[in-house]
Amino acid sequence: MIYCVMPYVIEGLIPIEKTLKKDELVTDAGAALIRDRVEVIDFQEKILQLAGGEKITYEKLVIATGATPSIPPLPGINLRGVTGFKTENNLRTFLAMVNAGLKKVAVVGAGAIGVELAQVFQSAGVKTTLIDAEGSVLPNMLDPEMMIKPREELIRQGVHVILNTRITSLSGHEYVEHIQLDNGEVIHVDDLDECSLGENLPIKGLMAFATGSRPELSLVKDTSLEVGSDGIKVNSRMETNLPDVYACGDCVEFTSAITGKIISGKLATNAVPMAKILADNLLGRERHYQGFYNGGATKVGKYFVGGTGLTARNAASRVIRVKVGFGETTSKFPMMPGTTPLRVKLVARAEDGKLIGGQILSGEPVAAGIDLLTYAIQLGSTVNDISQLSYSAQPYQSFMPAANAVVLAAEDLLQGG
Ligand SMILES: Cc1cc2nc3c(=O)[nH]c(=O)nc-3n(C[C@H](O)[C@H](O)[C@H](O)COP(=O)(O)OP(=O)(O)OC[C@H]3O[C@@H](n4cnc5c(N)ncnc54)[C@H](O)[C@@H]3O)c2cc1C
């Protein structure tokens, strides 16, 4: 699956077939592809046991088993219809339910996946409630004041947004029907259009968890492979503690490139660079992975938002003193058609002025701007360096020459925020 586009299938924007990766992706490179489940790894004898009965020997082994949605152990969590959102089966079930006339859904977790899911359900005509324990939407990507307008936009779309609230239990007969919240509210999710309920429809009520993921480690459980709290332990060459065994992607635990401390980074944009570094090391080209910066972006109605590194709030929780600065301008020259307001926030370490995070809110795509900020962090740039950024300007595609929002934010920060 190409997971990133899965939500947009529910909305009908793209057909499900376009989310499925083709075998040729592997076979065209000359590699053999076996579609089977590895059940046991014998690290001693270097043998993999497949579910289909086949045994495969290896010289070098790469473990890239990914992650599975993490669903908290609440009372009632085993009711049918309570699910994560990761597999083709999840997506087909959601689609079938929407097509069968699903009327209500609860999405738990207001990170990027939860926010995207909530919007596509709502736009498909399903009354959607989005619940998060934190006080703002996308709490790990942007600071709350950057999210005021996107949150209003979610509400304008019809999504019922409940923040600062935890789920205490779920109830129902066979299927999830009611969600009890710690603020006393009860959300009902069992409404499906009775007359359009197909015989084979697997579930009735629906509640989707998008509360992060945990590494898929069932294959290496109780083995000599060293595992940490967030995945398989690897060094910067992606080597595990066992000879000839490597690991990369969502199944590994790694550190933040900014703080050097273990941080979650279960993103395709981390998995791919890790895989390339692993491959280079296997081929004898020594390379080292720096760690996670966790740049990411999403879309909330008419707004594009993104963040990289640490938010000011995340930094505070790690006891890092920061200074922040803001730059506000327009996405294009202000007199050009289709221009939208744009806001940049920079977060720098107070002690040395080094950039450790950045956020952008705009009516136009922000991913390229986020990548620029990530690169500045990667290079160890200070806010002073960023205030001297050399940039291009053209009426259709940039800020006004005198109003580069990143530079303005750096200047604001240097002037005390
Ligand atoms: C809905 C959704 C949206 C996302 N959007 C984004 C986004 O916009 N940007 C972004 O950067 N990231 C996004 N991500 C995260 C991204 O998809 C993951 O970080 C990325 O797929 C990790 O790659 P991986 O190869 O480590 O794991 P995966 O892609 O999960 O691949 C692991 C594979 O291993 C297989 N496997 C596991 N165990 C076994 C076994 N025992 N035998 C054989 N095979 C096994 C699994 O079936 C799976 O195919 C999204 C994720 C989801 C779920």
The ligand as an ORCA input file, in Angstrom:
! r2SCAN-3c Opt
* xyz 0 1
  C      -2.772      6.156      6.726
  C      -1.311      6.482      6.751
  C      -0.859      7.664      6.188
  C       0.507      7.971      6.215
  N       0.919      9.146      5.653
  C       2.241      9.442      5.642
  C       2.703     10.646      5.015
  O       1.906     11.431      4.481
  N       4.037     10.904      5.032
  C       4.938     10.041      5.593
  O       6.151     10.310      5.567
  N       4.527      8.892      6.190
  C       3.211      8.571      6.229
  N       2.787      7.413      6.822
  C       3.777      6.525      7.470
  C       4.461      5.626      6.451
  O       3.503      4.967      5.682
  C       5.365      4.626      7.147
  O       6.306      5.347      7.910
  C       6.134      3.782      6.154
  O       5.240      2.991      5.398
  C       7.127      2.873      6.880
  O       7.720      2.024      5.953
  P       8.238      0.585      6.403
  O       8.763     -0.049      5.150
  O       9.125      0.693      7.573
  O       6.928     -0.184      6.916
  P       5.645     -0.609      6.098
  O       5.418      0.283      4.944
  O       4.571     -0.769      7.105
  O       6.033     -2.039      5.499
  C       6.246     -3.157      6.333
  C       5.867     -4.393      5.552
  O       6.342     -5.552      6.241
  C       5.354     -6.562      6.102
  N       5.553     -7.545      7.195
  C       5.451     -7.332      8.540
  N       5.704     -8.489      9.193
  C       5.986     -9.417      8.250
  C       6.343    -10.801      8.306
  N       6.441    -11.467      9.458
  N       6.559    -11.451      7.120
  C       6.458    -10.808      5.951
  N       6.121     -9.518      5.834
  C       5.896     -8.816      6.980
  C       4.046     -5.791      6.218
  O       2.989     -6.564      5.678
  C       4.356     -4.550      5.399
  O       4.053     -4.746      4.029
  C       1.436      7.069      6.808
  C       0.980      5.867      7.380
  C      -0.380      5.569      7.357
  C      -0.859      4.282      7.974
*
